[in-house]
């Protein structure tokens, strides 16, 4: 019974979409003429803004599928749902949809889009089956228009990706920030070099880090075992020793030697 209802719903959706192709009034915009489509972009920007058809993601505005449909309708390009397939497995509810774009002016297909939706996605664990199937179709419509009209949406001042497609990014795991080690007050002559600095700099530059060599680490440990080096200084350096790069290791060795020399010559350690 459920299967019959699903098939009926899909057939009705396809039938309704094809019926629309006979009723939509085609305007004079021609997608092949940039001057005309730029005029459309201005009108599109106002329509999207006035009707609040965007979703804000990390400070950027992504147009909802209704905005893409409006842009397509102004050009006489309408979506047709070709199929919606149940590709679910035992542990996952999943649907795949295909949508083609039909140009009423030239009576030809001008684009297509595929999309899927699954209850394994973040935020969709408790979605009912019809909602999963519906979202697959919605995404396919947005994807089809994106493949054909992305530059017009960009010209209107928005991101050239349908807002519904951004749902795919909600499963991205955000790395938790690394805990910051307790700061130990060093003596004036010897400042422990923070290991975070080279790691952050290297990450920003997208360059591999040349970590301290085994010989450098051995020298640091040897110097840290000197009686004039305080326990907090030793603990701080040992906690970060495996995160030092070669340059910082050289600096740390030099500062350790200077601190030892200064203290052996009678300078007081800072409280």
N, C-alpha and C positions, 0 to 999 in steps of 0.2 A: 504493500500500500504506500509506504513512504517513497519507494522508488518511482511509482507512478506519479505521485505528487511532484517529486523533483523534476521528472522529465516534462511534466505539464508546465511547471513554472519556467523551465528553460525555454521551452517551445514558445510560450507566451512572450517571454522577454525578447526572443529573436524576432518573433512576428511583429511585436510592437515597434521595435527599432526599425524594421524594414518598412512598416507603414509610415513612419515619420519621414522617410526619404521621399515620399510622394507629396508631403504637405509643406515641408520647409521651403520658405521663400528665399531664393538665392539672390544675394545682393551683388553689387557691381565690383566688389573687391576681387582682384586677381592675384593669386599667390605668386605668380611668376613676375609680377611688377613690384619692385621694391618701394616705389613712391606710394603706391596704393596701400601696401601692407604696413608701411610706416604710419600712415594715417590711421589705419586700423589699430596699430599698437597704442596710439595716443588715446583712442576711444576705449580700448581694452583696459588700459591702466586706470582710467576713471571708473569704469564699470566694476572692476575688481575691488578697487578701494571703497567705492560707495556701498558695495554689497558685502564687504568684509569676507572676501573669498580667498584668504590666505591663512597660512599657519606659520607662526614664527618658530624657527629652529636655530638655536644658538645665534640669535641676532639677525638671521637672514629670513626673508619672506619667500615662502614656497606656495604657489598657486594651487588651490583645491581643484578637484576634477571638474567642478561646475564652471570654473573660470576657463579651463581648457575647452570645455564643450561650447561655451559662449564664443570663444575665438573661432572654433571650427564652424559653428553655425553661421557666423558672419561671412565665411568663405564658401558656404554651401557644402561643407564637408561633415558628414554625419557618421557616427560609429555603428557598426553592426556586429553583434555578438555571434561569432562563428560556432564556438562550442565552449562548454564548461565541463571539464572532466574530473571525476573523483579519482584522485591518485593517493588516497589514504592508505596507511598501513595499520597493523594491529595496534601500534602505540601512538599513532599520529593521525589527526584529521586534517586532510589537505586537499585543496582543489586547484586545478589549473584552468585558466581561461585564455581564449584567443579572441581578439577583436580586430576587425578590419575597418578601414576608413573609406567611405564611398563619396566621390566627388559628384554632386548632383549636376553641376554645370557640364562636365565632360562625360558623365555616365561611366565612370571607371573607378577602379580601386586605386587609391593613392598611398596606402600605408597599412601597417599592421602592428599589433603589439601582443606580447604574451606576458602573463603574470601568474603568480601563485599566491596562496594564502594558507597558513597553517596555524593550528592551535598551539604549536610549539613556540611560536613567536612570543616575545615579551608582551604582556598585557592581553594576550588572547587565549589564555589557558582555559577560561570558562565560557568562551564564545560557543554559541549553538551552531549546528552544522549549516543552517541557512545563512548565518552571518559570515561564516568562512567563505561560502560559495559566492555570496554577494560581494565581499571585499575583493576576491580574485577578479571578478568582472570589472569592478570599479578601477582597480589597479591597471588592468589590461587596457581600459579605455584611456586612462591618463597616459600610459606608456605609448599607445598608438599615436595619440596627438603629440606627445613629446618628440617622437621620431620624425614627425612631419613639421611641427610648428614651434619648435623650441626657440628658434631665433626671434620669432615674433614676441614670445613671452619675455625674452631677454630685452628686446627693444622697448617693451612696456615697463621695464625696470625691475623685473622679478627674476628669481632663480629659475633656470630652465629645467627643473625637475619637478614632477607632480608631488604635491604634499603627501599623498597616500603612499608613494614609493619610499618616502623617508622612514616609514615604519620598519623597513628592513634593517635599519641601523640601530633599532632599540635593543638588539641583543648584544651589542658591543660591550665588553666588560671594561669598566673604567678602573684603571689601576689605582689602588689606594696610595696616598703619599707616604713615602718612607719616614719612619719615626726619626725625629731629630735627637741626636745624642746630647746629653747634658753638657753644658758649657762649663769648662774648668778654667778658673782664673789662672793664667800662666804668669811666671815671673817676667819682668820687663825684658830681660835679655833673651828670653826663649819663648816664642809664640808657636804653639802647635798649629800646624797648617791644616785647615779643615779639608777633609777628603771630599766633601760634597762639591766644592768648587770645580775641580777638574772634571768630575763626572757630568755635571750639568753643562759645562762649557762644551764637552765633547759631544754630548747628546744634541745640543743646539746646532753644532756644526756638522752633525751627521758623519762624524769621522771616528774610526776605531780608536780606542784608548790604548796607549802603550803603557801597560801597568809596570810598576816597579819590579826590578829583577830580583832574583833570589839573593844575590850578593848584597843588594841595597837593603833588603829586608833584614838580613843577618846583621849588617852594620848598624841599622837602627836599633835592633833588639840589644846588641852589645852595648851601645851608648845608653840606652834606657836603663840598663842594669847598673849604671854608675851610681854610687851612693848619694851624689848631690841631686839627682833627679828625683822629684817627689813622686809619691804613689799616684796621686790624681793625674799628673802629667803622663806617667807611664801607662796608666789605664786608658786614658784618652787616645794616646798614640796607637796602642795595641788594638783598640777597637776598630780603628780606621786604617790599619796598615795595609790590608788587602785591597783597599780602594784607592791607594795612592798611585799616581802615574809616575813615570821616570823623573820628570822635571820636579815634581813636588817632593819626591823622595830625596833628590839631591839637595833641595832647599832645606828639608827637614834634618838631614844629616849635618849640614853646615850649621844650622841653628842649634842643634843639640851639642855639637862640639864647642861652639861659642859659649853656650850656657854653662857647660862643664868647666871651661877655662875660666870664665868670669867668676863663677862661684868658688872654684878652688883658690882664686886670688883674693877672696875675702868679701865679694859683694853679697849682700843679703838677698835672700829670696823674698819675693813679695808674699804678703800674708794671704 
